Amino acid sequence: MKSSAFVYPWDVNGDPEAAGRIAGLGVQQVTLASAYHSTRALTPRHPRHRIVTASHAAVLYPVDERWEGRRLWPYTAGDWAPGDAYGAAADALAGAGLDVHTWVVLAHNSRMGEEFPETSVVNAYGDRYPWAPCIAQPETRAYLVTLAAEAAVRPGAGGTELESLGWYGLAHLHAHDKTAGVALGDAGQYLMSLCFCPSCRDGYAQQGLDPQELAVSVRRALEPVWRGEAPAGGWEAVEKLLGSELATATRAWRDSVARSLQTEAVTAVRAAAPEGFRILLHADPVSYHCGANAGVDPGHILSVADGVVVPCAGGPGLLTHFADRGVEGSVLAANFTVVSGMGGRPAELGADVARAIELGATEVRLYHAGLASDEDLSLVTQALTRLG
């Protein structure tokens, strides 16, 4: 079974042994970041550093002339990934015999939200989420589609994996995060992720809703959540709090926005890419979910893209939603965390992959070759050797 490990350019550049070490894991492919959000990352084997601080979302290569005249355009990286960091790492990895695909983070950009606050999701209370660009806004959508095409189709890349191609909401790994004091559940997360920027207000109006009255209803629906009484369950819990009619109308708007953006971005990448270039989305099969694994309609996304990367850290059960709606030849990549310190289970990788195959997985993704300890990587190598 084909396997790929996620890698950052700073894991490779400046470490002459990195590419060979990654190839020695037994993977055939690397998914190399070309556009990434802010992060603080460990580099446990690098000869020059142990911590890399990427202070803002950035592209990890020089941008081209397509951005001239635009107000929104990608930020370049600082000293954590200077110049064409992606290209240098890609060359080294390809030289070690690995197939290189791009890893592109899209609707997740705190710096853009800080410099252009009007681009951000704004909740029913008027609070802005600077990390979450509102994907309903025309200018933001144009930025995301252009970025997808440029960052995905880098020289020599055989494909891409698009992350955060959908709604981002309240949930966010933020510095010194203090938002876990109240258990929101699925329903609270959804209600706190509804956007009330001008574009979304217009969208709700198109669904026959009064945006101001809807915001009042959302705030009222959240009152039991703040008291610690969030109902259990998924979409039925949203309907219980907000009411079926309002819940359905908000979801119709958001689903249509995400679906059209996903189609537009994949189409743009396809138009820019050479023949045979594979386009996958990091995806959650529940369309109202927000985050890095964008909520999608499984049947739709598999009719547009070449496949999906499915989060399996909590078990491979989500694969079945895609396997049941799959198009022949679609890639269903099971994504496993193999970093013990981040909750991964590298010692159980073999069994986890076997179960994922039973549920329809055709490939495996390993998060993350640069972050894992030597012991974690040794366990990964043993598992991949046994799997053949």
VMD Tcl script that draws the C-alpha trace (Angstrom):
set ca {
  {0.00 0.00 0.00}
  {1.33 3.43 -0.92}
  {2.30 5.56 2.06}
  {3.31 9.19 2.40}
  {4.83 11.15 5.26}
  {4.12 14.81 5.95}
  {7.24 16.99 6.00}
  {8.13 20.67 6.39}
  {10.91 22.22 4.29}
  {12.78 23.16 7.48}
  {12.96 19.47 8.39}
  {15.08 18.91 5.28}
  {16.95 22.08 4.37}
  {20.26 22.30 6.19}
  {20.22 18.63 7.18}
  {22.09 16.55 4.57}
  {20.82 13.30 6.10}
  {17.12 14.19 6.26}
  {15.99 13.11 2.80}
  {17.67 9.71 3.04}
  {16.35 9.18 6.55}
  {12.78 9.87 5.42}
  {13.15 7.57 2.42}
  {14.48 4.91 4.80}
  {11.15 4.85 6.64}
  {9.71 2.83 3.77}
  {7.39 5.52 2.40}
  {7.13 6.10 -1.33}
  {5.97 9.69 -1.15}
  {6.32 12.85 0.91}
  {3.64 15.50 1.30}
  {5.76 18.64 1.57}
  {4.36 21.94 2.86}
  {4.38 24.70 0.25}
  {1.91 27.04 2.00}
  {1.47 26.73 5.74}
  {-0.04 28.49 8.75}
  {1.86 29.89 11.72}
  {3.35 27.23 13.97}
  {6.04 26.38 16.50}
  {7.60 23.07 15.51}
  {10.14 20.69 16.98}
  {13.01 19.48 14.79}
  {14.54 16.75 16.97}
  {17.30 15.65 14.57}
  {18.28 18.83 12.74}
  {21.99 19.73 13.07}
  {21.34 23.49 13.22}
  {18.17 23.95 15.30}
  {15.65 22.20 17.52}
  {12.73 24.64 17.38}
  {11.35 26.47 14.35}
  {8.93 29.34 14.91}
  {6.90 30.27 11.86}
  {5.37 33.53 13.04}
  {2.69 33.83 10.38}
  {0.96 31.96 7.57}
  {3.22 32.02 4.53}
  {4.07 30.51 1.20}
  {7.40 28.70 1.25}
  {8.49 29.66 -2.27}
  {8.72 32.95 -4.27}
  {5.33 34.08 -5.58}
  {4.88 35.06 -9.22}
  {3.25 37.88 -11.14}
  {-0.30 36.57 -10.82}
  {-0.66 38.56 -7.58}
  {0.16 41.96 -9.05}
  {-2.51 44.55 -8.33}
  {-4.31 42.49 -5.69}
  {-5.05 43.69 -2.18}
  {-4.87 40.18 -0.70}
  {-1.80 38.20 -1.60}
  {0.37 35.59 0.15}
  {2.89 36.51 2.79}
  {6.37 35.15 2.24}
  {8.20 33.34 5.03}
  {10.83 34.84 7.26}
  {14.08 33.23 8.32}
  {12.33 29.95 9.10}
  {11.94 29.21 5.37}
  {13.81 31.78 3.25}
  {13.86 31.91 -0.53}
  {12.54 28.86 -2.32}
  {12.58 26.66 0.77}
  {9.99 24.36 -0.72}
  {11.95 23.92 -3.94}
  {15.22 23.13 -2.17}
  {13.58 20.53 0.05}
  {11.65 19.04 -2.86}
  {14.85 18.60 -4.86}
  {16.57 16.83 -1.96}
  {13.61 14.52 -1.34}
  {13.22 13.68 -5.03}
  {16.95 12.97 -5.13}
  {16.39 10.35 -2.42}
  {13.89 8.60 -4.69}
  {10.69 9.99 -3.16}
  {7.63 11.19 -5.05}
  {6.94 14.75 -3.86}
  {3.43 16.17 -3.51}
  {2.55 19.61 -2.20}
  {0.74 20.30 1.07}
  {-1.28 23.51 0.86}
  {-3.06 25.17 3.80}
  {-5.72 27.58 2.58}
  {-8.48 29.14 4.75}
  {-6.35 29.45 7.90}
  {-4.38 32.68 8.13}
  {-4.12 34.75 11.31}
  {-1.93 37.47 9.81}
  {-4.43 38.22 7.06}
  {-7.14 38.44 9.69}
  {-5.08 40.85 11.75}
  {-4.17 43.13 8.83}
  {-7.54 42.86 7.09}
  {-10.02 42.15 9.90}
  {-13.01 42.51 7.60}
  {-11.96 39.26 5.85}
  {-12.50 37.19 9.01}
  {-15.41 35.13 10.26}
  {-17.43 37.17 12.78}
  {-19.72 35.31 15.19}
  {-23.23 36.12 16.42}
  {-21.79 38.23 19.25}
  {-19.66 40.33 16.89}
  {-16.35 38.67 17.81}
  {-13.94 38.21 14.92}
  {-11.85 35.09 14.36}
  {-8.66 36.40 12.72}
  {-7.40 32.88 12.01}
  {-10.52 32.08 9.95}
  {-11.00 33.86 6.59}
  {-14.67 33.92 5.64}
  {-14.94 31.80 2.51}
  {-18.19 33.49 1.46}
  {-16.48 36.81 0.68}
  {-15.69 37.21 -3.04}
  {-12.24 38.74 -2.54}
  {-11.24 36.06 -0.06}
  {-12.49 33.30 -2.34}
  {-10.49 34.72 -5.27}
  {-7.40 34.78 -3.04}
  {-7.90 31.17 -1.93}
  {-8.49 29.84 -5.44}
  {-5.41 31.62 -6.81}
  {-3.30 30.45 -3.89}
  {-4.50 26.87 -4.36}
  {-3.37 26.83 -7.98}
  {0.01 28.47 -7.36}
  {1.00 26.61 -4.17}
  {-0.24 23.24 -5.39}
  {1.46 23.14 -8.77}
  {5.12 23.53 -7.89}
  {7.90 22.31 -10.21}
  {8.23 18.53 -10.12}
  {5.23 17.91 -7.87}
  {3.16 14.86 -8.76}
  {0.06 16.01 -6.89}
  {-1.27 18.07 -4.03}
  {-3.18 17.79 -0.78}
  {-5.36 20.79 0.02}
  {-6.02 21.46 3.70}
  {-8.56 23.90 5.18}
  {-10.48 24.21 1.91}
  {-13.76 25.07 3.60}
  {-15.11 26.80 6.68}
  {-12.84 27.45 9.63}
  {-14.65 28.22 12.87}
  {-14.12 28.62 16.58}
  {-11.93 25.57 17.15}
  {-8.30 26.55 16.63}
  {-4.96 25.58 18.13}
  {-4.12 29.07 19.35}
  {-1.26 30.28 21.52}
  {-2.15 29.87 25.22}
  {-5.67 28.87 24.27}
  {-8.28 29.35 27.03}
  {-11.50 28.35 25.30}
  {-12.05 24.92 26.81}
  {-13.71 26.11 30.02}
  {-17.18 25.25 28.68}
  {-17.83 22.01 26.82}
  {-19.46 23.24 23.62}
  {-20.11 19.91 21.93}
  {-20.89 19.68 18.23}
  {-23.86 22.03 18.53}
  {-22.01 24.77 20.39}
  {-19.08 24.58 17.99}
  {-21.43 24.98 15.03}
  {-23.33 27.91 16.50}
  {-20.12 29.66 17.55}
  {-18.74 29.15 14.04}
  {-21.66 30.71 12.16}
  {-20.42 33.82 10.38}
  {-22.27 37.15 10.36}
  {-20.04 39.21 8.09}
  {-21.88 41.20 5.38}
  {-21.46 38.43 2.80}
  {-22.93 35.82 5.12}
  {-25.75 38.12 6.19}
  {-26.65 38.45 2.51}
  {-26.45 34.68 2.20}
  {-28.84 34.12 5.08}
  {-31.23 36.62 3.50}
  {-31.12 34.53 0.33}
  {-32.33 31.63 2.47}
  {-35.31 33.72 3.59}
  {-33.87 34.63 6.99}
  {-33.55 37.98 8.70}
  {-29.83 38.12 9.60}
  {-30.36 40.29 12.67}
  {-33.09 38.04 14.03}
  {-30.93 35.00 13.25}
  {-28.04 36.41 15.30}
  {-30.42 36.98 18.21}
  {-31.69 33.40 17.85}
  {-28.14 32.01 17.82}
  {-27.23 33.92 20.99}
  {-30.41 32.69 22.65}
  {-29.69 29.12 21.54}
  {-26.26 29.29 23.12}
  {-27.52 30.26 26.58}
  {-27.91 26.66 27.80}
  {-24.43 25.89 26.44}
  {-22.91 28.62 28.63}
  {-24.75 27.12 31.59}
  {-23.04 23.81 30.90}
  {-26.11 22.19 29.38}
  {-24.96 21.57 25.82}
  {-27.03 18.69 24.42}
  {-25.22 15.58 23.27}
  {-25.31 14.49 19.66}
  {-24.48 15.86 16.25}
  {-26.81 17.73 13.92}
  {-29.87 16.83 15.98}
  {-28.33 18.78 18.87}
  {-27.98 21.86 16.64}
  {-31.64 21.54 15.67}
  {-32.63 21.16 19.31}
  {-30.91 24.41 20.27}
  {-31.62 26.57 17.21}
  {-34.74 24.96 15.83}
  {-34.96 22.78 12.75}
  {-35.98 25.49 10.29}
  {-33.22 27.95 11.19}
  {-30.60 25.21 11.47}
  {-31.46 23.84 8.04}
  {-31.35 27.28 6.41}
  {-27.94 28.18 7.89}
  {-26.51 24.84 6.85}
  {-27.89 25.21 3.31}
  {-26.04 28.51 2.95}
  {-22.77 27.25 4.40}
  {-22.81 23.96 2.53}
  {-23.38 25.72 -0.78}
  {-20.51 28.15 -0.13}
  {-18.05 25.42 0.83}
  {-19.07 23.16 -2.00}
  {-18.72 25.85 -4.66}
  {-15.32 26.95 -3.31}
  {-14.06 23.38 -3.27}
  {-15.18 22.89 -6.87}
  {-13.66 26.19 -7.99}
  {-10.32 25.58 -6.28}
  {-9.95 22.04 -7.59}
  {-10.85 23.24 -11.09}
  {-8.20 25.98 -10.89}
  {-5.53 23.53 -9.73}
  {-6.50 21.08 -12.46}
  {-6.21 23.80 -15.11}
  {-2.72 24.76 -13.92}
  {-1.40 21.21 -13.44}
  {0.20 18.75 -15.85}
  {-1.63 15.62 -16.90}
  {-1.73 12.96 -14.21}
  {-1.45 15.46 -11.33}
  {-3.46 14.17 -8.33}
  {-5.62 16.49 -6.25}
  {-6.72 15.37 -2.78}
  {-8.58 17.23 -0.03}
  {-8.14 16.88 3.70}
  {-11.76 16.16 4.45}
  {-14.37 15.41 7.10}
  {-17.48 13.61 5.79}
  {-19.81 15.75 7.95}
  {-20.41 18.85 5.87}
  {-21.19 21.23 8.75}
  {-17.89 20.52 10.52}
  {-15.19 23.22 10.42}
  {-11.42 23.11 10.51}
  {-8.32 21.82 8.81}
  {-10.24 18.76 7.62}
  {-12.95 20.68 5.83}
  {-16.51 19.45 6.01}
  {-17.55 18.04 2.63}
  {-20.30 16.10 0.95}
  {-18.52 12.78 0.22}
  {-20.29 12.08 -3.06}
  {-19.69 15.56 -4.38}
  {-16.05 15.87 -3.44}
  {-15.15 12.49 -4.89}
  {-16.76 13.53 -8.16}
  {-14.56 16.65 -8.26}
  {-11.21 15.74 -6.71}
  {-9.11 12.60 -7.13}
  {-9.60 11.62 -3.52}
  {-9.49 12.60 0.12}
  {-7.18 12.44 3.11}
  {-9.27 11.32 6.08}
  {-8.33 11.90 9.75}
  {-8.00 8.53 11.48}
  {-6.25 9.45 14.73}
  {-9.44 8.58 16.59}
  {-10.02 5.44 14.52}
  {-10.67 4.81 10.84}
  {-14.46 4.92 11.02}
  {-14.83 8.10 8.94}
  {-13.47 6.21 5.93}
  {-16.73 4.35 5.50}
  {-18.60 7.55 4.60}
  {-16.29 8.00 1.62}
  {-15.99 4.33 0.71}
  {-19.77 4.08 0.48}
  {-19.92 7.05 -1.91}
  {-16.68 6.46 -3.74}
  {-15.98 6.83 -7.42}
  {-13.91 4.08 -9.00}
  {-10.25 5.00 -8.77}
  {-10.70 7.53 -5.97}
  {-7.90 7.74 -3.43}
  {-8.99 7.21 0.19}
  {-5.91 8.03 2.24}
  {-6.11 7.15 5.94}
  {-4.20 9.77 7.95}
  {-2.58 8.48 11.15}
  {-0.67 10.51 13.72}
  {2.59 8.69 14.46}
  {4.00 11.18 16.97}
  {3.56 9.67 20.43}
  {3.80 13.05 22.14}
  {0.86 14.29 20.07}
  {-1.36 11.34 20.87}
  {-0.17 9.10 18.05}
  {0.12 5.33 18.21}
  {3.11 4.32 16.11}
  {3.35 0.98 17.93}
  {-0.16 0.17 16.67}
  {0.32 1.45 13.15}
  {0.25 -1.97 11.52}
  {-3.05 -2.93 13.12}
  {-4.53 0.51 12.47}
  {-3.63 0.38 8.79}
  {-5.03 -3.15 8.46}
  {-8.34 -1.96 9.89}
  {-8.34 1.09 7.60}
  {-7.86 -1.18 4.57}
  {-10.88 -3.20 5.65}
  {-12.91 0.02 5.69}
  {-11.81 1.10 2.21}
  {-8.47 2.90 2.56}
  {-6.30 2.75 -0.54}
  {-3.31 4.73 0.82}
  {-1.79 5.82 4.14}
  {-0.61 9.20 5.41}
  {1.77 9.56 8.35}
  {1.76 12.71 10.44}
  {4.60 13.72 10.79}
  {8.11 12.60 9.79}
  {9.80 15.76 11.05}
  {8.07 15.97 14.43}
  {8.41 12.35 15.53}
  {11.09 10.98 17.84}
  {13.66 8.44 16.70}
  {11.72 5.75 18.55}
  {8.48 6.72 16.82}
  {10.16 6.60 13.42}
  {11.69 3.21 14.20}
  {8.22 1.86 14.96}
  {6.90 3.34 11.72}
  {9.67 1.67 9.73}
  {8.93 -1.69 11.33}
  {5.21 -1.36 10.57}
  {5.73 -0.35 6.95}
  {8.20 -3.22 6.47}
  {5.62 -5.70 7.73}
  {2.91 -4.18 5.55}
  {5.16 -4.43 2.51}
}
mol new
graphics top color blue
foreach p $ca { graphics top sphere $p radius 0.5 }
foreach p [lrange $ca 0 end-1] q [lrange $ca 1 end] { graphics top cylinder $p $q radius 0.2 }
display resetview
